[in-house]
Amino acid sequence: MIRPIGGHVQLKPPPKNPRYRRVKATIDSGCNVLKVQDKVDEMKNNVRFRREEYFQRLKPAGLLKLMEEGQVDFLLLDVRDGESFKRYHMKGAVSYPAPTLTRTLNPFSMQILNYVNKDPDKIIIIYDDDERIAVNAGNLFFEKGVDNIHMLSGGEV
């Protein structure tokens, strides 16, 4: 029996033409590896901003870098309820329960007003346990005119 070098010709996939590498299939064949890979690539590109979010995200490594270098003055706000804050919180964090944004006439304390849109070297960072509360709080801060609001991605680490 004679075996061809490089395997059987009929079992090899046809060579891809570089001219058509960007052409997408027009038939929807359901979920496949290429579609999943496209979604993953899109998510990687949109890590800092997500749909319906008007604030920037900050990774825990970025917060650690800010703490170590000290070049940027930041205010760390814990938007969980006061009871959770008393149990544990990050070093240097200030308790600011998220309902304060909607239930008070003037939601910003003097400490927060010292950081609101003052200087490019002053930012406000909010966090909670799992981003459920902080996303809404970040959008409310933005709606109330705070442009320098950031949210810690991944919640409290």
Buried (B, 14 or more C-beta within 10 A) or exposed (E): EEEEEEEEEEEEEEEEEEEEEEEEEEEEEEEEEEBEEEEEEEEEEEEEEEEEBBBBBBBBEBBEEBBEEEEBEBBBBBBBBEEBBEEEBBEEBBBBBBEBBEEEEEBBEEEBEEBBEEEEEBBBBBBBEEBEBBBBBBBBBBEEEBEBBBBBBEBBE
